[in-house]
Amino acid sequence: MKTSHYWQFVKLKATGQCIRETIANAKEFFLQQFSATDDLDAVAELTDLQIQKQLWQLWQNGEAIAEICLRCFISNQIEQTCYQIANQFGTEHGFRYHDLLVFVLNDYIDCHQNQSKFVSVAREILDGFEPDRSNLATWTSRKVKQNRELNAFLLEHGVYLVSDWAILNDTSPKQLERIYTEFYQTAQYSIQQTKHLLEAYHAVYRMDRLQSRLNGSKGQCPAPTPEQLQRISEYLAVNHAENHVVPKAPTNILNKLQEMASRLRQYRIQARGGKSRQISLDQPDLTINPETLLANSEDENEAFAFLAAYRQQFEQSLAKAIAQVTYMRHTKLTQRSPDLAANFLTGLSLFHCHGQTMTEIASEIGLEAQYQVTRLLKLKELRSDIRREILGNLREEVIGLVKFYADPSQLSELDQKLDVILQELVEEEMESAESESIKSKGIPLRSRFAVKLCQYLQQIHQC
């Protein structure tokens, strides 16, 4: 990595153009700290990780300019990661790396050191960075590829940034059976064979992966080795020889695993509302994304109109469910104690909209301990009730949209699969909200759920 990446800040202009800005005081500070000259590509005898550890420690000790150096490095790595993604997938799926930058390259350097409540992607990356566990380039690349908005964009273009082996690792035989039955309508005999293969893969590859992680190994899941493929074949021969034609060649095992991962990948893309890379003539239309719902439409604009209407309906259903459940919970608490009901709304607001901890909220609303706030808010129960309301509201509205946009001949088949599709989408949204609430570090929550809840709380406060 060039040393200049520690003082050259990559940013987007309002026009969308990507530019580099040299931060003079960051350059001066870096060259002083590491006795480097600006024409060198590396600091003598120091790796990037060693440089990052020193800068990170200086930042922790109060050197604000060390943070700027690290954020300059992150900005360069964000640009490079987006370029790599676009180079790998962009041509086939119709996007450029500039289309990706708008989601993750949103940091800015304030020369006046003014405090801002805005938390950029780069700041989030740096806040979670632990130099004893990984280098900043790898950490940044991983967090960019995990960015929710970026992944939503990629899904819409048919790209799902997870390796085949990671997909197989976190798919259970029960999930596979449901997907193959309900979405691919596969014969039971074929499903059983595929489940046996997944079971063998878990017994060999996933166990090896778990052991390597326990031994400190990190990084992406590599492809199975020939030795692992041979052990998978042996596992099948021992445990399922009576009803399984066991492929002996490792390449045959590998091909079957990749075929399974490909089907699971396409299912995940479709279930999350993204484009399917291809629609097989042997398979039914299984998704609610516009390309397949409106396959018989002569007007391409109808597909985009449906997608826009569906997104709007999801937002409305989420807002409606939050209002219904929160109102009902508040009403019940009011019957017990008006003060308790008021504390409930205040607690929700302080946690989701202001990022306060349960302990801080307890002090604000006059309770003695954190557990009392947890018991008052009952966030898991609240999210569960809202999840149920969303599904009820959304199903009725979406089927109404489909009737308006789609061919009537598709409705019967779609109706059978709609519950499963919507449940996948809603589960993903609520799991994201739950995960965010657990990892909250004193900043306002940013999930769609939290934003809608804060909008509702602000609305009733004004009333």
Secondary structure by P-SEA (a helix, b strand, c coil): cccccccbbbbbccccccccccaaaaaaaaaaaccccccccccccccaaaaaaaaaaaaaacaaaaaaaaaaaaaaaaaaaaaaaaaaccccccccaaaaaaacccccccccccccccccaaaaaaaacccccccaaaaaaaaaaacaaaaaaaaaaccccccaaaaaaaccaaaaaaaaaccccccaaaaaaaaaaaaaaaacaaaaaaaaaaaccccccccccaaaaaaaaaaaaacccccccccccaaaaaaaaaaaaaaaaaaaaaaacccccccccccccccccccccccccccaaaaaaaaaaaaaaaaaaaaaaaaaaaaaaaaaaaaacaaaaaaaaaaaaaaccccccaaaaaaaaccccaaaaaaaaaaaaaaaaaaaaaaaaaaaaaaaaaaacccccaaaaaaacaaaaaaaaaaaaaaaaaaaaaaccccccccaaaaaaaaaaaaaaac
